[in-house]
Amino acid sequence: MNKRVLLVDDEPDLNLTIKMVLEENGFKVDSFTDPLSALENFKGESAGMYELLILDMKMPGINGFELYRQIKKIDDKVKVCFLTASELYYEQFRKELFPALDNNCYIQKPIENEMLIKRLNRILSANNDNNNKHGNRKRNYSQPSGKRETLA
């Protein structure tokens, strides 16, 4: 079964790259470059169908943290992972707004594809372990060509 992910990043090239990497590694991804469109989608029939949100922290109109707050009002069980290119921005908001979130839930760009997949699987595994105490089979994801690629 594919893991369902909502990806929101306002940089179209990065958004497409992340979507492709995730889909090549067994994820089902709905992606948006506009956070308000993503929120409208989530308010509709998409509520409750995502296992994980991947949200860029800095976006025009509504930042990733505010988007997460709005989505949590609709689905308080969905897991989140924030993307950022700015360490300063990350530290400021992580400490002030979401101190309870695990550090794995924050991913600094750029990140190697293999590391991204491992981090996301770890987040989802923690979620599954909390929901059912039967454990979770680990899958090993790597680039088919053996090359290590990095998301810019």
C-alpha positions in Angstrom: 0.0 0.0 0.0 1.3 3.4 -0.9 1.9 6.0 1.8 -0.2 9.0 1.1 1.6 12.4 1.3 0.6 16.0 0.8 3.5 18.1 -0.4 3.4 21.9 -0.3 6.4 23.9 -1.5 6.2 27.2 -3.4 9.3 26.4 -5.5 7.9 24.6 -8.6 11.2 22.8 -9.6 11.9 21.6 -6.0 8.2 20.6 -5.6 8.4 18.4 -8.8 11.7 16.9 -7.8 10.6 15.9 -4.3 7.3 14.5 -5.8 9.2 12.4 -8.3 11.7 11.1 -5.7 8.8 10.1 -3.3 6.8 8.5 -6.0 9.8 6.5 -7.2 10.1 5.2 -3.6 6.5 4.0 -3.1 4.7 7.2 -1.9 1.5 8.5 -3.4 1.9 12.3 -3.5 -0.4 15.2 -4.0 1.6 18.3 -4.5 0.8 22.0 -4.4 2.9 25.2 -5.0 0.2 27.4 -3.4 -0.5 26.8 0.3 -4.0 28.2 0.1 -4.9 25.8 -2.7 -3.5 22.9 -0.6 -5.6 24.0 2.4 -8.8 24.2 0.2 -8.0 20.7 -1.1 -7.5 19.4 2.4 -10.8 20.9 3.6 -12.6 19.0 0.8 -12.7 15.3 0.4 -9.0 15.0 1.1 -9.3 15.4 4.9 -8.1 12.4 6.7 -6.6 10.6 3.7 -3.0 11.7 4.2 -0.5 10.0 6.5 2.1 12.8 6.2 2.3 16.5 5.3 5.5 17.9 3.9 5.4 21.6 4.2 7.9 24.3 3.3 8.3 26.7 6.1 8.6 29.9 4.1 5.9 30.5 1.5 4.0 33.6 0.3 0.6 34.2 1.7 0.6 31.6 4.5 3.7 30.0 5.9 4.1 26.2 6.6 3.4 26.6 10.3 0.2 28.5 9.8 -0.9 26.0 7.2 -0.2 23.1 9.6 -2.3 24.9 12.3 -5.2 25.2 9.9 -4.9 21.5 8.8 -4.7 20.3 12.4 -8.1 21.9 13.0 -9.5 19.5 10.3 -7.3 16.4 11.0 -5.5 16.4 14.4 -3.9 13.0 13.7 -1.9 13.8 10.5 1.9 13.8 10.9 4.0 16.8 9.6 7.4 17.3 8.3 8.7 20.9 7.7 11.2 21.8 4.9 13.5 24.8 5.3 16.6 26.2 3.6 17.2 28.6 6.5 18.6 27.2 9.8 17.8 30.5 11.6 14.2 30.4 10.5 13.9 26.8 11.5 15.3 27.3 15.0 13.2 30.3 15.8 9.9 28.7 14.8 10.7 25.2 16.1 11.4 26.5 19.6 8.5 29.0 19.7 5.7 27.2 17.9 6.2 23.5 17.9 8.7 22.4 20.6 6.9 19.1 21.0 7.7 18.0 17.4 10.6 15.5 17.0 13.7 16.9 15.3 13.2 14.3 12.5 10.1 16.4 11.5 12.4 19.2 10.3 14.3 18.7 7.2 16.9 21.3 6.0 17.3 21.7 2.3 19.3 20.5 0.4 19.1 16.9 1.5 20.1 13.7 -0.3 17.3 11.8 -1.8 18.1 8.6 0.2 18.3 10.5 3.5 14.9 12.2 2.7 13.3 8.8 2.2 14.8 7.4 5.4 13.7 10.3 7.4 10.1 10.2 6.1 9.9 6.4 6.7 11.2 6.9 10.2 8.4 9.5 10.9 5.8 7.2 9.4 7.2 4.2 11.3 6.9 6.0 14.5 3.3 6.9 13.7 2.5 3.2 12.9 4.3 2.0 16.0 2.2 4.3 18.1 -1.0 3.2 16.4 -0.4 -0.6 16.5 2.1 -2.2 18.7 2.8 -5.0 16.2 5.8 -3.1 14.8 6.5 -2.2 11.2 8.6 -3.8 8.5 11.5 -1.6 7.4 12.0 -1.1 3.7 15.4 -0.1 2.3 15.2 2.6 -0.3 18.1 3.6 -2.5 18.7 5.1 -5.9 18.4 2.3 -8.6 21.6 3.5 -10.3 23.6 3.6 -7.1 24.1 7.4 -7.6 23.5 9.7 -4.7 21.4 12.7 -5.7 20.7 15.7 -3.7 17.6 17.9 -3.7 18.6 21.5 -4.1 
